[in-house]
Amino acid sequence: EVQLQASGGGLVQAGGSLRLSCAVSGFTTDEYSLGWFRQAPGKGREGVACVKSSDGSAWYADSVKGRFTISTDDARNTVYLQMTSLKPEDTAVHYCAADRLWEYCVGHFSGMDAWGKGTQVTVSS
């Protein structure tokens, strides 16, 4: 059974940093495209970043480029999202997800195979 478990959210002041982790089971991180997504109050879910460790591909939303870094630890079967220079507009529930198709992660993410429960990130001004 494919499962993802996100953790690491919390409350941080603007300009601060957080690292989210997503532990996966039932598959290995080098087999799938993995992504982070977020949903702010009253808004739709949006893509934040995707990674495919098998070929090193990475994608970031324009709003987080230069501030966030996605990475995988294949030995630990974990995907991370290092978030720096956080802004109040980064406040959202953050989710990790996985799919065999890269195109789903960077585009049609609502169709991705597996989703973890979200972790709340709150950035105070």
N, C-alpha and C positions, 0 to 999 in steps of 0.2 A: 504494500500500500504506500502510495506517494504521500508524504507529509512534509510540511514546512512549518517551522516555528520561529517567529520573529521576536526579537527582544532588543532592549537597549534604549527605548524611548524615554522621555522625561521632560522636565522643565528646565529651560536654559535661557539666559539673557541674550539679547541680540548681540551678535558678534562672537558668541561662544561656539562650542563644538560638541558634537555627539557622534558616537559610532553605533550604528544599528547592525545587528547580527541576525542571520537567518540560517538555522540549522535544518538540513534536509535529510530525509530518510526515504528508503524505497527506490532510490536511484542515486547516481553519483553526479557531482556538480560538473564533471567534464563531459557528460552526455547531453546536457540540456542548456538551453539559453535561460538565463536567470535575470530577473528584473525587480526593481523597486518601483512602487507606485504609491500615490498618496491621494487622499480625499479630504479636502478642507470642509468645514461646516458650510452647508448650503451650496456646495459646488460638486461637480462631477469628478470622477476618478481620473487622474492624469498620470502619464508615464513620467518617471524621474530619471532612471538610468537602467541600462541593460548590459549584460556581459556574457560572452561565450568563451569559456576558458580554452576550448579545443583549438581555437585559432586566434585568440587574443582580441577579438572584436569587442568594442565598447561603444555605447551610445549614451548621450546625455541630453536632457531637455535644455533648451536655451537658458531657462531661468536658473539652472544650477551649474552650468558650465563654469569651470574654474574654481568652484567652491566645494563640490561633492566629488568623491571618488568611489567607484564601485570596484570590488575585487573579490576573488574567490580563494579559498584555501581548500584545495582538492583533497588534501590529506585529512582534513577535518570535516569535509563535506559541508562547508559553510560559505555563505556569501555575505559580504559586508557592504555597508554604505557609510563611508566616512564623510561627515557633514561639518564643514567649517564656515566661518563668517555667516552664521545663521541669521535670518531675518524674520520678523514677525509673520511675514507672508508664507514662511515655510511651515507654519503651524498646521498640522493635519494628522490624520491617522495614516500611518505608513504601512504598506503591505509588501510582502515578497511573493513572487510567483515564478512558475517554471513552465517551460514548453520546449518541445524538440525543435520547433520552428523559430528561427531568428525573426522572421517577418512578423510573427505574432507579438513578440516582445516589443518591437519598435513600432508597431502599427496597431494591429487588431487585438490589443491585449485582453479585451473582454473574453476572447475565446481561448485564453491560455489554459493549459491542462490542470494546473494545481495552484492553489492559493493558500497562503498562511493567514492566520488571524492577524489583525493589525496591531501596531504598537503606536501609542500616542506620542507625538512630538509637539511640544508647546514652547514657543519662543516669545518671551516677554520683551517689551520695548523699554 
